């Protein structure tokens, strides 16, 4: 049971890390960024570049975030900014961007899977009768730092106040002198940076290929869909879907676990259209 609990926590940490950038873009801009998976892949290839050049594996994290931020800023200025208020067009445009990025990465790095070194390595250490990989603890720590850091920024800084103002009433925020175009640009770039950062974090646990981000963007979308517009709700959603996947995989079959990650949010939205955040607002 202890091993199952650790697997749930680890999987929830990964779910939270890969979906938090998508939540930020959706909550502030109202945009479903389907290029999120492409930025995850960009982060993975940032780790590949670091590994191929023999650099310190820790350098992959800031490199992925910086590259993601710059590319996200460029994409927002060129494409996304022209489509605000047109949700369907934005979805199609960001999906098209994801296809373009995937093709560029295929041409540059090839289509075969590549592997990178773990940022945190070492012998597994023992907890009770269970051996735990140091990288699992690292992924949990990353999710905690992201969650706590973003919560503090949103609640206790001027940046957070501006973001909340734009979320609640963009028109009033503009009237009060807030440059919403600038906020949107930084938000899209930040969401892209977090996606690329997440890609660099998770890639040592699997492999890197041009389509690495495609399944992850589906998972991230489902986690955000179940959560609604709330960081605490995102954490609860990640834990709930991780528990469903891990337990179903252990007791039934892996395919059942994957299906539950998609089925649970759909069923939840039938009952509560605003997701888990409905429960948090009622308390």
C-alpha positions in Angstrom: 0.0 0.0 0.0 2.9 2.4 0.7 4.3 1.8 -2.7 0.8 2.5 -4.3 0.6 5.7 -2.2 4.0 6.9 -3.4 3.1 6.1 -7.0 -0.1 8.2 -6.7 1.8 11.1 -5.2 4.5 10.9 -7.9 2.0 10.7 -10.7 0.0 13.6 -9.2 3.2 15.7 -9.0 3.9 15.0 -12.7 0.2 15.8 -13.7 0.4 19.1 -11.7 3.7 20.1 -13.2 2.7 19.4 -16.9 -0.7 21.1 -16.5 0.0 24.3 -14.5 1.1 26.3 -17.5 -2.0 25.4 -19.4 -4.1 26.5 -16.4 -2.4 29.9 -16.2 -3.0 30.6 -19.9 -6.6 29.5 -19.7 -7.5 31.3 -16.5 -6.0 34.7 -17.5 -6.5 34.7 -21.2 -9.4 32.4 -21.7 -7.3 30.5 -24.4 -7.0 26.8 -24.7 -3.4 26.5 -25.8 -3.1 23.2 -27.7 0.5 24.1 -28.5 1.2 23.2 -24.8 2.3 19.7 -25.8 4.7 21.2 -28.4 6.4 23.3 -25.7 6.7 20.2 -23.5 8.5 18.6 -26.4 10.7 21.6 -26.8 11.7 21.3 -23.1 12.5 17.7 -23.7 14.8 18.5 -26.6 16.5 21.2 -24.4 17.5 18.4 -22.1 18.7 16.4 -25.1 20.9 19.4 -26.2 22.4 19.7 -22.7 23.0 15.9 -22.6 24.6 15.8 -26.0 27.0 18.6 -25.2 28.0 17.1 -21.8 26.8 20.0 -19.8 25.5 19.8 -16.3 22.0 18.2 -16.4 20.6 20.9 -14.1 21.2 23.4 -16.9 18.4 21.8 -18.9 15.8 23.3 -16.5 16.6 27.0 -16.9 17.4 26.5 -20.6 14.0 24.9 -21.3 12.2 27.7 -19.4 14.0 30.5 -21.2 13.6 28.9 -24.7 9.9 28.3 -23.9 9.4 31.9 -22.7 11.0 33.4 -25.8 9.2 31.2 -28.3 5.9 31.6 -26.4 6.3 35.4 -26.5 6.9 35.3 -30.3 3.9 33.0 -30.9 1.6 35.3 -28.9 2.7 38.4 -30.7 2.4 36.8 -34.2 -0.5 34.5 -33.9 -2.5 34.3 -30.6 -3.0 38.1 -30.2 -5.0 38.3 -33.4 -7.5 35.7 -32.3 -8.6 36.8 -28.8 -12.4 36.5 -28.4 -12.5 33.7 -31.1 -12.0 30.5 -29.0 -12.4 28.0 -31.9 -9.9 29.9 -34.1 -7.5 30.0 -31.2 -7.7 26.3 -30.7 -7.1 25.6 -34.4 -4.3 28.1 -34.6 -2.4 26.7 -31.5 -3.0 23.1 -32.8 -1.5 24.2 -36.1 1.5 25.7 -34.3 2.0 22.4 -32.5 2.1 20.6 -35.8 4.7 23.1 -37.2 6.9 22.8 -34.1 6.7 19.0 -34.3 7.8 19.0 -37.9 10.7 21.4 -37.2 11.9 19.2 -34.3 11.6 16.1 -36.5 13.8 17.8 -39.2 16.3 19.0 -36.7 16.6 16.0 -34.3 15.2 13.1 -36.3 12.2 10.9 -35.5 13.9 8.3 -33.4 13.6 8.3 -29.6 16.5 9.9 -27.6 17.4 9.6 -24.0 18.9 12.0 -21.4 20.6 11.7 -18.1 18.7 12.2 -14.9 19.1 15.5 -13.2 19.1 13.7 -9.8 20.8 10.4 -9.8 22.0 7.9 -7.3 21.2 4.7 -5.6 17.5 4.2 -4.5 17.0 4.6 -0.8 14.9 2.5 1.4 11.6 3.5 3.1 10.2 0.7 5.2 10.3 -2.3 2.8 10.3 -0.2 -0.4 13.2 1.3 -2.5 12.5 4.8 -3.8 14.2 6.4 -6.8 15.7 9.8 -5.9 14.1 11.2 -9.1 10.6 10.4 -7.8 11.3 12.6 -4.8 12.7 15.3 -7.1 9.5 15.4 -9.1 7.4 15.7 -6.0 9.7 18.6 -4.8 9.3 20.4 -8.2 5.5 20.2 -8.0 5.6 21.5 -4.4 7.9 24.4 -5.3 5.7 25.3 -8.3 2.5 25.2 -6.4 3.7 27.2 -3.4 5.6 29.7 -5.5 2.7 30.4 -7.8 0.3 30.7 -4.9 2.5 33.2 -3.1 2.9 35.2 -6.3 -0.9 35.3 -7.0 -1.9 36.2 -3.5 0.8 38.5 -2.2 2.4 40.4 -5.1 1.4 43.2 -7.4 1.7 40.8 -10.3 -0.9 38.5 -8.7 -3.2 41.4 -8.1 -3.0 42.5 -11.8 -3.5 38.9 -12.9 -6.6 38.5 -10.7 -8.0 41.8 -12.0 -7.7 40.7 -15.6 -9.3 37.3 -14.8 -12.3 38.9 -13.0 -13.0 41.7 -15.4 -10.7 42.5 -18.4 -12.7 45.5 -19.5 -12.6 47.1 -16.1 -8.8 46.3 -15.8 -8.2 48.2 -19.0 -10.3 51.1 -17.7 -8.1 51.2 -14.6 -5.0 51.5 -16.8 -3.8 47.9 -16.9 -2.2 47.0 -20.2 -4.0 43.8 -20.8 -2.1 43.1 -24.1 1.1 43.2 -22.1 -0.4 40.9 -19.4 -1.6 38.5 -22.1 1.8 38.4 -23.8 3.6 37.7 -20.5 1.0 35.1 -19.5 1.3 33.2 -22.7 5.1 33.3 -22.5 5.0 32.2 -18.9 2.6 29.3 -19.7 4.9 28.2 -22.5 8.0 28.5 -20.2 6.3 26.3 -17.6 5.4 23.7 -20.2 8.9 23.6 -21.5 10.2 23.4 -17.9 7.9 20.5 -17.3 9.1 18.7 -20.4 12.7 18.9 -19.1 11.6 17.6 -15.7 9.7 14.6 -17.0 11.9 13.5 -19.9 14.5 11.5 -17.9 11.6 9.2 -16.9 10.9 8.3 -20.5 12.4 9.2 -23.9 12.3 12.2 -26.2 10.7 12.2 -29.7 8.9 14.8 -31.7 5.5 13.6 -30.6 6.4 13.3 -26.9 4.0 16.1 -25.9 0.9 14.8 -27.7 -0.3 12.4 -25.0 0.7 14.8 -22.3 -1.4 17.7 -23.7 -4.4 15.5 -23.5 -3.6 14.6 -19.8 -2.9 18.2 -19.0 -6.2 19.3 -20.6 -8.2 16.7 -18.6 -6.6 17.7 -15.3 -7.4 21.4 -16.0 -10.9 20.5 -17.2 -11.6 18.7 -13.9 -10.1 21.4 -11.8 -11.6 24.6 -13.2 -9.9 28.0 -12.8 -8.0 27.5 -9.5 -4.6 26.4 -8.4 -5.8 24.5 -5.3 -8.4 22.8 -7.5 -5.7 21.8 -10.0 -3.8 20.1 -7.2 -6.9 18.2 -6.1 -7.7 17.3 -9.7 -4.1 16.0 -10.2 -4.3 13.8 -7.1 -7.7 12.5 -8.0 -6.8 11.6 -11.6 -3.5 10.2 -10.5 -5.2 7.9 -8.0 -7.7 6.7 -10.6 -4.9 5.9 -13.1 -2.5 4.2 -10.6 -5.1 2.1 -8.9 -6.9 1.1 -12.1 -3.5 0.2 -13.6 -2.6 -1.9 -10.6 -5.8 -3.7 -10.0 -7.2 -3.8 -13.6 -5.1 -2.9 -16.6 -3.1 0.1 -17.9 -5.6 0.9 -20.6 -8.3 1.2 -18.0 -6.2 3.7 -16.0 -5.6 5.8 -19.1 -9.4 5.8 -20.0 -10.3 6.9 -16.5 -8.1 10.0 -16.8 -10.4 11.0 -19.7 -13.7 9.7 -18.4 -13.6 11.1 -14.9 -13.4 14.8 -15.9 -16.2 14.3 -18.5 -18.5 12.8 -15.8 -17.5 15.5 -13.3 -18.4 18.3 -15.8 -21.8 16.7 -16.3 -22.6 17.3 -12.7 -20.4 20.4 -12.0 -19.7 22.5 -15.1 -17.0 24.6 -13.2 -15.1 21.5 -12.0 -13.6 21.0 -8.6 -13.3 24.8 -8.1 -17.1 24.8 -7.5 -16.5 23.0 -4.2 -13.7 25.3 -3.1 -15.8 28.4 -3.8 -18.7 27.1 -1.7 -16.5 26.8 1.4 
